[in-house]
Amino acid sequence: MAKIVADQLVEMLVEAGVKRVYAVTGDSLNFFNEAIRKDGRIKWIHVRHEEVGAYAAAAEAELDGIACCAGSCGPGHVHLINGMYDAHRSHVPLIVIASTINTPEMGMGYFQETNTIKLFDDCSCYNQLITTAEQAPRIIQTAIQHAIGQKGVAVIGLPGDVSEMKAEESIVSTQLFHVNPVIRPSDDELDVLAKVINSSKCVTVFCGIGASGAHAEVVQLSQKILAPVGYSFRGKMGIQHDNPYEIGMTGLLGQAAAYQSMHESDLILLLGTDFPYDKFLPTDNKIIQIDTAVERLGRRAKLEMGLCGDIKHTLQALLPLLEQKEDASFLEAQLKIYEKVKDNMRSFMEEKGGEDTIQPEYLAHCINELATDSGIFTVDTGMTCVWGARFITGTGKRQMLGSFNHGSMANAMPMAIGAALSHPERQVIALCGDGGLSMLLGDLATINQYQLPIKIIVFNNRALGMVKLEMEVAGLPDNETDMVNPDFAAIAQAMGFKGINVRKPEEVRNAVEFALSHPGPILLNVFTNPNALAMPPKVDFDQMVGMAKSMSKLMLGGKMQEVIDTIKSNYKHLKEL
């Protein structure tokens, strides 16, 4: 039988390194599905919702450098969008196959018709529709090259009738080019950079995910210029471990040490970070930013210098130009502050809570202690993200995935699916909020269908916790943030795998230990304290006034007990102010 376009697409995806396609099959995808079945080198993963497929593929792409998901015409396209936005904003190489209605029906308002160019244009780096067999190999190759080269989402629109056309050989390249250039500032720029650093007394280094591959060089830099090292959430796993100069995170999820160090510095070096929370950055200090993406330079802060370079290669060229600093007083002062922060954190871990009000800090601490050194953690957006950021520590082998740029709920469980399928040899732990898990409950069935040994741990606080906090600091009484949840453990059992409810703090450690050693999928439904708050590293006076106002409004509305519970649960934060 002659090769068709769908066969050609599968061959080129295999060549690119794609191992799985996450999708819900049907209509316009059927010939693509059949081509995958016949070829045998790619596994079709039958998710229950295309959004889950996009998130799972995004996780695999971040871990392994390439992945693929697909959606059939109309609703299948729309369901993909949230996960596509997340992948694109996280800069991971994702191929999306958007199969469409047959070409003769386009523009006629046909059943399930969507305009893929308009629909996907804002969440992709490449987005084209194949309309002839001659176009197919060139568009496929170009799409994959864009995804790899620009680290983004590339969309291949594939009409159902085109997918079954006889394949045509391409007259241009169809192989993929994986390039590995050395990118660093010019010698003249490095000389100026070295002079600025050498003349600065107090320097703080702040690293993002772009510095993750330069751990050794960052430590060498800090040692030479006696600079403390802070990091973003995405940079944490690559920078925190085996780093005697680390002072933690700043931003909404961070603590005071990195915030204070940056504000007391003469010079701040932003390495491989597009840190979005500009209110946490100082305005009167010298700031130098280094990134491979020139368009990101200076958009978060006023810069003394903005330089283009890969952090590893840039630091390797810079280090010989730097003088060894002798005065360690600034570094020692910041490390002392960080020790106090860690002491406070330890006190949070020791407070276990009560029945149905288990302290989430204690739960996260138990997970951190009992998980393997090479585990993959996925975290939902919201309060669960806070506990993951603060209490899951880097080892050099662990990785943490989340919707850190797009900020979507419900990402943790789907991302765990992609992580577990692509790395069956590693422990995968999904830290889920009850709100996030509720959104995409159906794909617990996918976990059971493929018997993925994911450990789902639900921080069940019966509320949209982060939204509740946002409302309270704005001076508003929380409204419609409470959640009447189903029994998540019973749902897991109904889906076909083990589910356990954990209501008492004395049950937590044994339950986590059991879950992590369980050979198959398991869900722990842990009833955490709904009034547990997370303080940012800097609390504005307006925020304190807002919180006081919201508490007053709750009391006037007859919710005195909620106010008392909130105060009792969070008195420990007073020592941070």
N, C-alpha and C positions, 0 to 999 in steps of 0.2 A: 504493500500500500504506500502511495506517495506521501512524503512528509508534508504536513500542513503547518500553518503559522503557529498554532498552539504547540506543536511539537518543537518547532524552532525556538519558541519562547522558553520552554522548559530546558532545552539544551543550553541556552545562554544563561539562564538562571543558575543551572548547575555549575557552569564555568565560572560564574561570579562567586560561588561559594554558598549559595542558598541551600539550606538543608530542609527547611519546612516552609509551608504556606499555611497561614492561619486564616480560615475563612468559613463562611456558611455557603455550601454549594447550592447551585440552582441555575436554571434557564441559561443566561448568557455566559455563565462560567463552565458549562458542562463539558465543552470540548477541551478546555484548559485542564479541568479535573481529570478527564480521561487520558490526556497526554501525560499527566503526572503519574497516573496509575500504571500506564504502559511502560514509562521510562524506569520507574522504580527507585530512582536515586533521591527523590524529594518526597517527604512525608506530608500528606494533607492532614492538617489538624482541624478537626471539626469543632469549632467553638460554638457557643449558643448565641452569641451576640458579636457582631463585627467590631464593636468598640473594644471588646475584650481581645479580639484577635489583633487589633492594631496596637494595643498596649503590650500584649505578649510579644509581638514582633519587635516593638521598640526596645523592650528589655533585652531580647536576644541580640539586637543590633548593637546596643551599648556594650554588651559583654563580648561579642564576637566580631563586630565590624561590619556585618551585613545581615539583613533579614528581609522577609517578604510577607505581606498580608494581601488579601483580596476581598472585593465586595462586588456583588452582582448589581445590575442596573437599578437605579432609583433608590429605594430605601437602604439597600446594602451600601451604597456610596455614602449616604448621609450618616449612617451608623458608624462609619469609619472615622469621621472627621475629628472627634475629640482626641482619639489616640494619635492621629496624624499630626494634629497641632502640637501635642506633647513631644512627639519624636522630632518634629522640625525645630521646635524651640530649644530642645536639648541637644541639637546638632548631632543626631545619630543617622547613619546611612540606612534608609528604609525604602524598599521597593514596594509600590502599591499597584496592584493590577485592578483597574476599575473597568470591569466588563460592562458593555452598554447594549442598548437595543440595536437592532440591525440597521445598517446605514440607510436603506431606502425610507425608513420611517423617521429619520432624524428631522427635527424642526416641525413636526406635524402634531405635537402634543400627544404623542403615543403613550400607551400604558407604561408606567414606571420610567418615563424619559427624564433624564437630568443632563444638564450641560456640564460636563466634567471640567472644562476649562474654567468656567466661571466658579464652579463649586470649590475646586481645590487650589485655586490660584494663590490664596493667601497662606496656605500651609504646605507649600512645596517649593523646591528649588528648580524642578523641571516638571512640566505638565503638558503632555501632548497626546493627541488621539491618532491612532493608526487607522487609516481609511483604505489602504491598498496593501497587497502582499509585498510589493516592492519596498514600501516604507518600513515594514516591520523590523527587519534586522538592524536598520540604522537607528530607528527610534529606540529600540530595546537597548542597543549598545550605548547610545547617548544617555539614556535615562540612568542606566547603571553607573556609567562614568560620572554623571553629575552627583549621584547619591554618594559615591565613594569620595570624589574629589572635593565636593562642597559640604560634605557631612550633613545631609539633609534628606528630605523626602522627595522621591522621584515617582511621578505618577505616569503609568502607561494605560491610556484609554484603549480598550480593546472591544470593538463591536462583536457581537456573537457571530455574524456572518463572516467577518474577516478572520476570526479565529479558525474557521474550518476551510479557508482558502488554501490552495496549493502553495507551499513555501517557495520563495524566490531567493536565490543566492545574492548576497550583498556584493557590490563592487568596491566597497570601502572596508575598513577594519571592523571586525566583529570581536576581536579579542579585547580584554580589559587591561588597562595600564595602571598598576599599583605603583605609585611613585613615592619616594621617600627623600625629599630634598632637605638640605641643611638651610634653615632660615634663621638669620640672626641680624642684628643691626650692623651697620658699617663700622670699620675700625675707628673712624673719626667720631661716630656717635658713641661707641663704647668708651673712648678716651674721655669724652665729656661726662658720660654717666659715671665712670670711675672717679673723676675729680669731684663730682657732686657728693658721692657716697663717702669718699675719703675726708671731705671737709665737714661732714655732718656728724654731730656728736651723738644724737639719739635717733636710731633708725628702727623702724618696725617693718617686717616683711609680712605681706598678706597674700595668701595663695588661693587660687581657684582650681578647678578641675584641670585647667590647662597646664598646671605645674605638677600634676600627679606623676608624670613620667620622669620627673626631675628631683625625686626625693633626696637622693644622695647629694646632688648639687645644692639644693636648698639648705640642707644641714651644713655643708661646707661653707656656704655663704654666711649663714648665721654665726658660725664659729669664728669666721674671719672678721666680721664687722660687729660681733657681739650684739646681735639683733634678735629680739623675740620674734616668734613666727605665729601669726594668726592664720585662720583659713575660713573659707566659706563651707557650707554644708556639703556641696559636691566635691570640694577639695579635701574634706576631712579624712576619708579612708586612705588617700594617697600620701598625706602629709603628716598626720598625727603620730603614726607608729614610729618607735625607735628615734624619737626626736626630742632631745633634752631641752630644746629651746621653744617648744610649742606652748602657746598660751590660750588655745581654744578658739571658739567662734565668736563673732559679733553678729549684729543683725537681729531680726525679730526672734530667732531661735537661740541666740548665743547668750554669753554671760559677760560679766563686767570686765574681765582681764584684758581681752583683745580690744574692746572699746576704749578703755582707759589708755592702753599703750599707744594706740593710734593717735589719740588726741594729745598725748604728751610728747610725741615724737617731733624732731626737726624735719624728718624725711620719712615718707611712707613709700615702699615699693610694692606696687600691685602687680603680681605675677600670674598671668594666665587666668584672670578673673574678670567677669563682667558683673560684679556684685551690684544688685539693683537697688539696695536700700540706702540711697544717698543721704538720708537723714542721720545715718549712723557714721558717716564719714566726716572728718574734720574739714573745716573751710579755710583755716589760716596756716596750714602746714604745706610744705613742699610735697608734692605727690608725683611720682613717676610710674607710668603704666607701660607694661610690656605685654604684647599679645600678637598672635599671628593674624588676627582679624583687625585690620587697620580701621575699619569703620566703627569699631567699638571704643577706640581711644578717645578719652575725654568726655564721654557722654554721661558719666556718673559724677565727675568731679573736675575742678580746675587743675590742669596738669602743668608741672614744670617741664616735663618731657614726655612725649609719647613715642614709643619705639615698637617696631615690628620685629618679632622674633619668637621662635620656639624657645621655651624656657630652658630646657636642657642644654641646647646648643649655645644659647645666649650666655648662660651662667658659666659654661665651660670656657668660653672666650673671655668673659669678664673677670673671673676669679684671679688670674695672674696679674691683673692691673690694679687690684685692690691692696691697700696697706692693712696689715694686721693691727686692729685696734687693741688698746691696752686697758682702757677704762671700762670696766664691766658693771659699773654702778647702776646704769639704766636697765640693763638686762636683768640684773639681780633683783631690782625693785619690782619689775614686772612679773618675774617668776614667783616672787613672794606673794604678790597679789593673786596670782593664779593658784598658788597653794591654798590660799584662803577660800577661793572659789571652790576648789575641789573638796576642801573640808566641809563647806556648806552642802555640796552635792552629796557627800557621804552621809550627812545627817538626814537628808531627804530620803536616801535609800533605806535608812534604818527604820523610818516610820512606816509601818506596814498597813495602817488603817484598820477598819473593822469589817463586820459582815456586810456584804454588798457595797462597801465603800473602800475597797482595796486601793491603796495609794498606787497610782500608775508609775511613779518613779521606782517604787519597790519592784513592781512587775518587770519593768524594763531592765532593772539591775539584775534580776534573776536570769532573764533571757541572756543578757550580756555575759554573765559568768558561766552559764551552762552551754552556750552555743560553741560550735567548733571554731577554730582559728581561721578556717577558710570558708565560713558560711557566707551565703548571699542573703542580704536582708532587703525586703521591700517595705516601704512605709507609705501609708495613706497620708494625704494632705489634711492638715488640721492638728489637733492636739497630739495625735499619735506621732506625727512628724517631729514635734517638740521632744517627746520622750526618746525617740530614736536618735535625734541629733545630740542630745545631752548624755545619754546613758549607754549607747552602743559604741564601743571603742574600736579603733582601727588596730589591726595586727600586721598589716602589710599584705595579707592574703584575703581578708574580708572585703566585700563590696556591698554598697548600699545604693538601691535604686528607688527613685521616687519621682513625682511630678514637680520637680523643684523649680522649673521655669514657668510652666503652664499653670501649675497650681490647681489641678483638677482633683475632685474627690474620686474615690473608687478605683484608684490605680493599683493598689498594692496586690490584691489577689490576682488580677490579670497579669501583672508583671512577673509574679511568682510562677505562673504557668510557663511563660517564655523562658525564665531562668531554669526551671526544673527540667524542661525538655532539652534545652541546649547544654545543660551541665548536670546530668544525672548523678555524677560522682560527688557532687557537693550538697551540703545541707542548705535548704532554702526555707527561709522563715518569713512569712508575711505578717507584718504588724498592721492590723486592720482596725479602723474605726468602725463603730456600729453603723454610722451614717453611710460611710463609704461602702461597706460590705452589702448593706441593704440595697444599694443601687443596682448591683450586678450579681445578685444571688444566684441567678440561673446557671452561671458557669461553674458553680461547685460541681455540677454534673459533669463538666468537662474534666475536672480534676479526677473524679471517680472513674470516668470512662477510660482515661489513659493511666490510671493508678499512679498518679504523680505524688511522691512522698512529701508533699508540701506541708509545713507546719503553720497553720493559720491560727494566729493568736489575736482574739478580738478584745480590744480595750473598750468594753461595753459600759460607757458612762451615761447611757440613756439620754444623750443630748448631742446637739451640734456644738461641741465644746468651744471651738475656736470662734465661731460666730457669736456664741453667748458672751465670750470675753470681749470681742470687738464692740458689741452693743453696750456692755457695761462701762468700758473705758470711755465711750462716747457720751456717757451720762444717760443711757437709755435702759429701762428695765428689759431684760431679755423676754422676747415674745415669740412663741411658736418655734422655739429651739429644742423643746423636749421631744423625745421619741418614745413611743410605745412599741417596743421591739418584740418580734417573735422569739421563740426559744431557738437561738442559733445552733446550739448543740443538737437539738432534736432535728433541725433542718439538715444538718450534716449527716445524721443517722439516716434520715429519709433519702438523702442523695446517695447513700451507699457506703459511707465511711464513718469513722469514729468521731463522736462529738462529746465533749465533757463540759459541764458547767462548773465554774470555780467561784464560790461565793465568800469563802473565808480566807483571810490572809495566811493562816497557818497551812492552807492547802496549796498555796501558790508554787512554792519551790518544787515540791514533789510532782505537781501537775506538769510544770514546765519540763522537768527532767524526764518524766514519762513520755511527754509529747515528742521531745527531741530524739528519744531513743526508739520511738515507735516506727516500725518498718514501712508503713504506708501513710497515706494522707490522714490528717487529724485536725480537728478544730477545738481550740480551747476558748470557751466563752467566759471571759473573766469580768466580773462585775466590779468596775472601778469607781472611784469617788467622783461623782459628777461636779463637785465643787472645787476640784483641784485646779489651780491656775498655774500659768507659767509666766514668770516675770521676765521681760526683756532686759538687756544689759543697761538700759537707760530708761528711766520712767519720768516722763514730763509732768510738771505740776498740773497741767490741764488734764492729763490722764488720771491723776489722783483725784482731782475735783470731779471728773466724770464718774469715776468709780463710786465716790461718796454720794453723788446725785442718784446714781442708779440704785444703790442700796437704800437710800431714803425713799425712792419711789416704790421699791419692792415692799418696804415696811408699810407705807401708806396704802398699798394695795393688798395688805393682809398677808404678805409672805414673810413674816418675821422669822420663821424657822429657817427658811432658805438663807436669809442674811446671816443668821447665827452660824449655820453650817459652813457657809463660805468663809467667814472670819476664822472659825475654829480650824478649818482645813488649811488655811494659808498664812497663819501667824508666823510660820517659819520664814516667810519671805521678808519679814520686817528687817532682819539683820542684813539684807542685801541693799536696802535703801540708803 
